[in-house]
Amino acid sequence: MRRLRLGELPYDTATLAQFLIGKTLVRDAAEGRTSGRIVECEAYVPGDASGHAYVGETERNRSLFLRRGHAYVYFIYGMHFCVNVSAETPGVGAGVLLRALEPIEGVEIMRKRRGVRRLNDLARGPGRLAEAMAIDRSLDGVDLCVRSPLWLGTEVRPAGKIVTTVRIGISKEMHRPLRFCEAGNPHVSGPRALRG
């Protein structure tokens, strides 16, 4: 596995979301390396009323307006961090929410961080993913295509069939088919009917 290069990331947000299925998210921390295959994500395209960029650039969402390939980390519901990959050109706010990982490296580290043993529960859902990978606001804005504590890697094995569905847990533009997941992967989150 090697680090993804910026030039490999597609420009279009929805295309980037599909591209990321099967790729690797890697976190290098004091306890050691953790990594996982990205098996589920959602695209929040430019002008999307359900996306954090819809209100325009703010102090909180500034990383969504960076060129593609940066981390946008935010805190939600007063309890969870979530991580997106910025997806467009500088100044255009859009991102890909990483919703689930299939753990590869550092499983015991993830178990300790999460306080659970079941492999399928370690990084299934965006809040669990961030906790398992020790992702917090200190990583907001990091470039995921260079040497950094959080980065994107190539696939360790090819992605299976990719299923496209509506997104989960939003109240605006719910009809848009912008959620992508690896069909049949037990680490995918959400209702069984939307897991492919």
N, C-alpha and C positions, 0 to 999 in steps of 0.2 A: 504494500500500500504506500502511496505517496500523497503529498499535499496536492490538492486541486489548484490549478493555475487560474488566475482571473480570466484569461482568454477562453477558458473552457466553459465558463458559466454563461448560459444563454441570457440575452437581454430581456426578453419578455417574461413577466412575472409568472404567468401560468406555465409557460414552457420550463422555466427554472424549477418550479415546484415538481413537475414530472421528472425532470432531470435528476433532482436530488434523491428520488426514491432509489434505494440500494447503495447510495454513497455513504460514507462514514463520517460521523461526528466524533472528534477526538478532544479530550480534555486532559491537559497535563497539569497536575497539581502536586502539592507537597506530599500527599499520601501515595501518589503514583498515577499512572495513566489509566483512564477509563475511556472506552470507546463503544460505539454501537452503530449498527446499520440503520439508516433512516428508512422507516417503513410506512410513515404516514405524515403528510403535511397538507397545509391549506394555503392557497394563494389569496392575497389581498391586493388586488390590482389598482392602478392609478384611478382615482375618482370613485372608489368603492366606498359606499356609505357605511359599511360595517368595519372598515379598516381604521387604524389609529392615525393614518396620514390624512384622512378626509378633512379634518379641521384645519389643516395647514401645518407648517413646521412650528414646533414648540420646543421648549427646553427638554421636555420628556421624550418626544418622539424624533428628535433631531437625527438619530442614527438611521431612521428609515429613509432619510433624504440623501444619504451618502451613496456613492456609486455601489453597484451590486457587489455582494460578497462580504458585507460587514454584519456584525451581530447587533441586533436591536433587542435589548433585554428590558422587560418591564415587570412591575409588581402588580398583581391583580387580586381582588377580593380580600385584600389585607393579609394574605397568607401564602401566595404562590408567585414564583418568578416564571416567566415564559420567555422563549427565545425565538426570534425571527431572523431570517437572512434578508438583508436589503436586496432589492431586486431590479432596480432600474438605473438610469443615468443620474449623475449628481443633480440634486434639486427636484427630482421626481420622487414623491413618496409612495413606496409600495414595498411589500415584503412577503416572505413565505414563512408561515408559522410552522415550526417543527413540532409535530404532535406525538410521535412515538418512535422509539428506538428498539431494535433487537440487540441486547447487550453482547459485546464481543470480548473486550478486555476489562479487567478490573471489576469483575462481578462481585467479589467479596467487599470491595471498597463501596460499590453501589449499595449492597445490602446493608452495610453499616450506616451509610448516609440516610438510607430510606427507612431502616428499621423493619424491613420485611425480608422474608426468605424466598418467596415464590418468584421465579425468574420472570414470568409473564407480567408481574406487577411492578417491576423495578422502574421501567421507563415508558409505561403505557399511559399516555395522556401528557399534555404539555407541562403541567405542574410537576408531575412525578419525574418526567424527563429532566427538567432543570435541577430538581433536588438530587437525583441520582448522579448527575454530572457536575454538581457543585457550581451551577451557573447562577450568578447574581448580578446586580447592577454594576459591580466592578468590571464586568466583562462587556458592558454596553459600549458599542462603537469599535470593538476590536476587529481587525482585518482578518477574516477567516481563511485567506489565501496566502498568508505569510507565516513565518515562525511566530507563534503566539500561544498563550495558554489554552486557547480554544480555536480549533481549526477544522476545515473540511478535507477529507481524504477520498481517494478513489474507492471503488467498490472492492470488497474482499471476495464477493461472488456476485454474479449478475443478478439483477432484479428479476423477479418472476413477473407474472401478468400484473399490470397496473390497472386498478379500478378507479373510475372517476365518479364522485358522488357530490351531493350538496354538502355544505360545510355544517359544522356542529356548534351549537351553543351561541348562535348569533340571533339578533332580532331584526336586522335589516338585510335586504338582498339575499334572503335565505334560499331562493330558488336557483342561484347560480351554481353550476357544477364545477367547483374550484377546489375540491378536496381530492387528494390522490393517495392511494395506499396500495401496498403489495397484497394482492388477493390471497386470502387464506392464511396470512401470517398471524400467529397467535398473539403477537405483541401489539397489534393494531388496536386502537381504542374505539370507543363509541358503541352505539347500538349494533347488535349482531347483524341486522339487516343492511347496515352500511359498511360491513367489513369485507364484502366480496367473497 
